[in-house]
Amino acid sequence: MATPDITIRGAGIFGLSIAWACVQRGAGVRVIDPNGAGSGSSGGVVGALAPHVPENWNAKKQFQLESLLMAARFWAQIEAAGGVRAGYARTGRLQPVADDHALALAQGRQAGAATLWQGQADWSIVARAGAWAPKSASGQLIFDTLSAHLHPRRACDALVAALAAHGVAVEPDGDEAGQVVWATGVAGLDTLTRNHTRLVGAGVKGQAALLEFDAQGAPQLFTDGLHIIPHMDGTVGVGSTSERAYTAPDTTDDQLDDIIARVRTALPVLAEAKVIQRWAGARPRSRSRAPMLGAWPDRPGHFIANGGFKIGFGMAPKVADTMATLLLDGRNTIPAGFEVEASL
């Protein structure tokens, strides 16, 4: 291939999405990952694209809102280019309302969403029963129409196929040329920490499972700290744990057994659903808890895109656009709390 304008190290959701945004703008791109696309935390099975609550608004929540609103067009273009489905669907989310205090909070957030979500989505309080609804002590549920979901592994495959249609493959190794983006997840955070005086970020292990149950088109559920995602391929993703201390990042154990048991109790319709995949991976959490985007200090021509802990897929469309703008136009539109220096 011709000498690329951009070299991206790391083929998780951030690396692949940035590559796609740069290719769309006509840049030559090389993607390098010795382990292949989606080999780390981006190859999971849950895929909740859910917003922060519409209150105490800040730059992080605004960035996420814009990204979630970009997602339908973003994934439709990728699927059209490569012919592989990402499993994206914006079917909303149901959450139980525990008591009168929680109901008052939900009512305040309903008013907040009406303003902060700019008429693009609703946060409402509903009474809904049926097999696909979480138990609610108050009899009330929160339903928001901003939440969407996708299948993480399939979404990475869709990006790989779209890039391939533009002549870009994920290579196991290669020389760096042009500007270099380091989207290397937990390994990248470890490297930054080793070269710094304090912890920059670390991996937080998550365990999740895929169940055989067809609830296509239903809302995702969030109850008892559990994400229950009805994928568009007739499976349901459930999870996840958050483990700061772990021995092996990619092994499952009785903590996942507990997740599955809690899911079956929370949603009895899944009581007999077959477990068809168990998954574990370490997700990159920056010290600031926000994504780390921008120039790598003291390394001219090198950039960082990392720290998408739990929200990486939801943030990906906006992260990709923001990084492409920085790399190709030289314009820095990164929110102050997301800049690399915020975690150093």
C-alpha positions as CSV (number, residue, x, y, z in Angstrom):
1,M,0.0,0.0,0.0
2,A,1.0,3.6,-0.3
3,T,2.6,5.3,2.7
4,P,-0.3,5.9,5.0
5,D,-1.3,9.3,6.5
6,I,-2.4,7.7,9.7
7,T,-1.1,4.6,11.5
8,I,-3.5,3.2,14.2
9,R,-2.2,0.7,16.8
10,G,-5.0,-1.2,18.3
11,A,-8.1,-2.7,16.6
12,G,-10.7,-2.4,19.3
13,I,-13.7,-0.1,19.0
14,F,-11.8,3.1,19.3
15,G,-9.0,2.2,16.9
16,L,-11.4,0.7,14.2
17,S,-13.8,3.6,14.5
18,I,-11.1,6.3,14.1
19,A,-9.7,4.4,11.1
20,W,-13.2,4.4,9.6
21,A,-13.6,8.2,10.2
22,C,-10.2,8.9,8.6
23,V,-10.9,6.7,5.6
24,Q,-14.2,8.4,5.1
25,R,-12.3,11.7,4.9
26,G,-10.0,10.3,2.2
27,A,-6.9,9.6,4.4
28,G,-4.6,6.6,3.9
29,V,-4.8,4.4,7.0
30,R,-2.9,1.5,8.4
31,V,-4.3,-0.5,11.3
32,I,-2.0,-2.7,13.3
33,D,-2.9,-5.2,16.1
34,P,-0.9,-8.3,16.7
35,N,-3.9,-10.0,18.3
36,G,-6.5,-9.1,15.6
37,A,-9.6,-7.0,15.7
38,G,-11.8,-7.0,18.8
39,S,-9.4,-9.3,20.6
40,G,-9.6,-7.4,23.9
41,S,-12.6,-5.9,25.7
42,S,-14.2,-4.8,22.4
43,G,-15.0,-8.4,21.6
44,G,-17.6,-8.8,24.3
45,V,-21.2,-9.8,24.3
46,V,-23.2,-7.1,26.1
47,G,-23.2,-3.9,24.1
48,A,-25.4,-1.5,26.0
49,L,-25.4,2.0,24.5
50,A,-27.1,3.8,27.4
51,P,-27.0,7.5,28.5
52,H,-26.0,9.0,31.7
53,V,-28.9,10.4,33.7
54,P,-30.2,13.8,32.4
55,E,-29.2,16.0,35.3
56,N,-26.0,17.8,36.5
57,W,-25.1,18.3,32.9
58,N,-21.4,18.5,31.9
59,A,-19.2,18.2,28.9
60,K,-18.9,14.4,29.2
61,K,-22.7,13.9,29.1
62,Q,-23.1,16.3,26.2
63,F,-20.4,14.4,24.3
64,Q,-22.1,11.2,25.0
65,L,-25.5,12.6,23.9
66,E,-24.1,13.7,20.6
67,S,-22.4,10.4,20.1
68,L,-25.6,8.4,20.8
69,L,-27.6,10.6,18.4
70,M,-24.9,10.0,15.7
71,A,-24.9,6.2,16.2
72,A,-27.8,5.1,13.8
73,R,-26.2,6.9,10.8
74,F,-22.7,5.8,11.8
75,W,-23.5,2.1,11.9
76,A,-25.8,2.2,8.9
77,Q,-23.0,3.6,6.8
78,I,-20.6,0.9,8.1
79,E,-23.1,-1.9,7.4
80,A,-23.7,-0.6,3.9
81,A,-20.0,-0.4,3.1
82,G,-19.0,-3.8,4.3
83,G,-22.2,-5.8,4.2
84,V,-21.9,-7.1,7.8
85,R,-24.5,-6.3,10.4
86,A,-23.4,-4.7,13.7
87,G,-26.7,-5.5,15.4
88,Y,-27.4,-1.9,16.2
89,A,-30.9,-1.1,17.4
90,R,-32.3,1.9,19.3
91,T,-35.1,0.2,21.2
92,G,-34.8,2.1,24.5
93,R,-34.3,0.9,28.0
94,L,-36.5,-0.1,31.0
95,Q,-35.4,0.3,34.6
96,P,-37.5,-0.3,37.7
97,V,-38.4,2.5,40.2
98,A,-37.8,1.1,43.7
99,D,-39.7,3.5,45.9
100,D,-41.1,7.0,46.3
101,H,-37.6,8.6,46.6
102,A,-36.6,6.9,43.3
103,L,-39.8,8.1,41.7
104,A,-39.2,11.7,42.7
105,L,-35.7,11.4,41.2
106,A,-37.1,9.9,38.0
107,Q,-39.7,12.7,37.7
108,G,-37.0,15.3,38.0
109,R,-34.9,13.6,35.3
110,Q,-38.0,13.4,33.1
111,A,-38.1,17.2,33.2
112,G,-34.3,17.4,32.7
113,A,-34.4,15.1,29.6
114,A,-37.1,17.3,28.0
115,T,-34.6,20.1,28.0
116,L,-31.1,18.5,27.9
117,W,-31.9,15.9,25.2
118,Q,-33.2,18.6,22.9
119,G,-36.3,16.8,21.9
120,Q,-34.3,14.0,20.4
121,A,-35.4,11.4,23.0
122,D,-37.7,10.9,26.0
123,W,-37.3,9.8,29.6
124,S,-40.7,8.8,30.9
125,I,-42.3,6.9,33.8
126,V,-44.5,4.1,32.7
127,A,-46.4,1.1,34.2
128,R,-45.6,-1.9,32.1
129,A,-46.1,-5.6,32.8
130,G,-45.3,-8.7,30.9
131,A,-42.6,-11.3,30.5
132,W,-40.0,-8.8,29.2
133,A,-40.1,-6.2,32.0
134,P,-38.1,-6.0,35.2
135,K,-39.8,-6.4,38.6
136,S,-40.5,-3.0,40.2
137,A,-41.5,-2.6,43.8
138,S,-43.3,0.6,43.1
139,G,-45.0,-0.7,40.0
140,Q,-43.4,2.0,37.9
141,L,-40.6,1.8,35.4
142,I,-38.4,4.3,33.7
143,F,-38.4,4.1,29.9
144,D,-35.9,6.1,27.9
145,T,-35.8,6.2,24.1
146,L,-32.2,7.3,23.8
147,S,-30.7,3.9,24.8
148,A,-29.6,1.6,22.0
149,H,-27.6,-1.6,21.8
150,L,-25.4,-3.6,19.5
151,H,-23.4,-6.8,19.5
152,P,-19.8,-5.7,20.3
153,R,-18.1,-8.6,18.5
154,R,-20.3,-8.2,15.4
155,A,-19.8,-4.5,15.4
156,C,-16.0,-4.9,15.3
157,D,-16.5,-7.4,12.4
158,A,-18.7,-4.9,10.6
159,L,-16.0,-2.2,10.9
160,V,-13.3,-4.6,9.7
161,A,-15.5,-5.5,6.6
162,A,-16.2,-1.8,5.9
163,L,-12.5,-0.9,6.1
164,A,-11.6,-3.9,3.9
165,A,-14.0,-2.5,1.3
166,H,-11.8,0.6,1.3
167,G,-8.6,-1.4,1.0
168,V,-7.6,-1.3,4.7
169,A,-6.8,-4.6,6.5
170,V,-6.0,-5.1,10.2
171,E,-2.3,-6.2,10.1
172,P,-0.5,-8.2,12.8
173,D,2.6,-6.0,12.4
174,G,4.0,-3.2,10.3
175,D,6.0,0.0,10.2
176,E,4.5,3.2,11.5
177,A,4.1,6.0,9.1
178,G,2.4,9.4,9.3
179,Q,0.7,10.3,12.5
180,V,0.3,7.4,15.0
181,V,-2.7,6.8,17.1
182,W,-2.3,4.5,20.1
183,A,-5.7,2.9,20.8
184,T,-4.2,0.0,22.8
185,G,-6.6,-0.4,25.7
186,V,-5.3,-1.8,29.0
187,A,-1.8,-2.4,27.6
188,G,-1.6,1.2,26.6
189,L,-2.7,2.4,30.1
190,D,-0.1,0.2,31.6
191,T,2.6,1.7,29.4
192,L,1.5,5.2,30.4
193,T,1.6,4.3,34.1
194,R,5.1,2.8,33.8
195,N,6.3,6.1,32.4
196,H,4.6,8.3,34.9
197,T,4.7,9.0,38.6
198,R,1.2,7.8,39.4
199,L,-1.5,5.5,38.1
200,V,-2.8,6.8,34.8
201,G,-5.4,4.0,34.4
202,A,-5.9,0.3,34.7
203,G,-8.0,-2.6,33.5
204,V,-11.3,-3.5,35.2
205,K,-12.3,-7.0,34.5
206,G,-15.8,-7.8,33.4
207,Q,-17.6,-11.1,33.0
208,A,-20.7,-11.6,30.9
209,A,-22.7,-14.3,29.1
210,L,-24.7,-14.8,26.0
211,L,-28.1,-16.7,26.3
212,E,-30.1,-18.4,23.7
213,F,-33.4,-16.4,23.7
214,D,-35.1,-14.4,21.0
215,A,-36.4,-11.0,22.2
216,Q,-35.5,-9.0,19.1
217,G,-36.9,-5.5,19.1
218,A,-37.6,-5.4,22.8
219,P,-36.1,-2.7,25.1
220,Q,-32.9,-3.5,26.9
221,L,-33.3,-3.8,30.7
222,F,-31.2,-2.5,33.6
223,T,-32.2,-3.9,36.9
224,D,-30.3,-4.9,40.1
225,G,-27.1,-3.7,38.5
226,L,-27.5,-6.0,35.6
227,H,-27.6,-5.2,31.8
228,I,-29.9,-7.5,29.8
229,I,-29.6,-6.9,26.1
230,P,-31.9,-8.5,23.5
231,H,-29.6,-8.8,20.5
232,M,-31.0,-8.7,17.0
233,D,-29.6,-12.2,16.2
234,G,-31.9,-14.0,18.7
235,T,-29.5,-14.0,21.6
236,V,-29.5,-12.1,24.9
237,G,-26.3,-10.6,26.4
238,V,-26.2,-10.3,30.2
239,G,-23.6,-8.8,32.5
240,S,-21.4,-7.7,34.0
241,T,-19.0,-7.8,36.9
242,S,-16.5,-5.0,37.7
243,E,-13.4,-6.5,39.1
244,R,-10.4,-4.3,39.9
245,A,-8.4,-7.2,41.3
246,Y,-8.0,-10.3,39.1
247,T,-5.5,-12.9,38.2
248,A,-6.4,-13.7,34.6
249,P,-8.4,-11.1,32.5
250,D,-10.0,-13.6,30.2
251,T,-11.3,-16.4,32.4
252,T,-14.8,-16.8,33.9
253,D,-15.7,-18.2,37.3
254,D,-18.4,-18.3,39.9
255,Q,-18.9,-14.6,39.8
256,L,-20.4,-15.1,36.3
257,D,-22.5,-17.9,37.6
258,D,-23.9,-15.4,40.1
259,I,-24.7,-12.9,37.4
260,I,-26.5,-15.6,35.4
261,A,-28.5,-16.7,38.5
262,R,-29.5,-13.1,39.3
263,V,-30.6,-12.5,35.7
264,R,-32.8,-15.6,35.8
265,T,-34.4,-14.4,39.1
266,A,-34.8,-10.8,37.8
267,L,-36.4,-12.0,34.5
268,P,-38.0,-15.4,34.9
269,V,-38.6,-15.7,31.2
270,L,-34.9,-16.4,30.9
271,A,-35.0,-19.1,33.6
272,E,-34.4,-21.9,31.1
273,A,-32.5,-20.0,28.5
274,K,-29.3,-21.9,27.4
275,V,-25.9,-20.3,28.1
276,I,-24.2,-20.4,24.7
277,Q,-21.1,-18.3,25.6
278,R,-19.2,-17.2,28.6
279,W,-16.9,-14.1,28.2
280,A,-14.4,-12.2,30.2
281,G,-12.1,-9.3,29.4
282,A,-10.4,-6.3,31.0
283,R,-11.8,-2.9,30.1
284,P,-9.6,0.2,30.1
285,R,-10.5,2.7,32.8
286,S,-8.6,5.9,32.9
287,R,-7.8,7.7,36.2
288,S,-10.3,10.4,35.3
289,R,-12.9,7.8,34.3
290,A,-13.4,9.7,31.0
291,P,-12.0,8.7,27.6
292,M,-8.4,9.9,27.0
293,L,-8.1,11.6,23.7
294,G,-5.5,13.8,22.0
295,A,-1.8,14.3,21.6
296,W,0.7,12.2,23.6
297,P,2.8,14.6,25.6
298,D,6.5,14.7,24.7
299,R,5.9,12.4,21.7
300,P,5.3,14.6,18.6
301,G,3.1,13.0,16.0
302,H,1.7,10.5,18.4
303,F,-1.8,10.5,19.8
304,I,-3.8,8.5,22.4
305,A,-7.4,7.2,22.2
306,N,-8.1,5.1,25.3
307,G,-10.1,4.7,28.4
308,G,-13.5,3.9,27.0
309,F,-14.5,2.0,30.2
310,K,-18.1,0.7,29.8
311,I,-19.0,3.5,27.4
312,G,-16.6,2.9,24.5
313,F,-19.2,1.7,22.0
314,G,-21.6,4.5,22.9
315,M,-18.8,7.1,22.6
316,A,-17.2,5.6,19.4
317,P,-19.0,7.7,16.7
318,K,-18.1,11.0,18.4
319,V,-14.6,9.9,19.4
320,A,-13.9,8.9,15.8
321,D,-15.1,12.2,14.4
322,T,-13.3,14.2,17.1
323,M,-10.0,12.3,16.5
324,A,-10.3,12.5,12.7
325,T,-10.8,16.3,13.0
326,L,-7.7,16.6,15.1
327,L,-5.5,14.4,13.0
328,L,-6.6,15.6,9.5
329,D,-7.8,19.2,10.1
330,G,-5.5,20.1,13.0
331,R,-8.5,21.3,15.0
332,N,-8.8,20.3,18.7
333,T,-12.4,19.9,19.7
334,I,-11.8,17.5,22.6
335,P,-13.6,18.4,25.8
336,A,-11.2,19.5,28.5
337,G,-12.0,16.6,30.8
338,F,-11.2,14.1,28.0
339,E,-7.7,15.5,27.1
340,V,-4.8,13.1,27.9
341,E,-3.4,15.5,30.5
342,A,-6.6,15.1,32.6
343,S,-5.5,11.6,33.4
344,L,-1.8,12.2,33.8
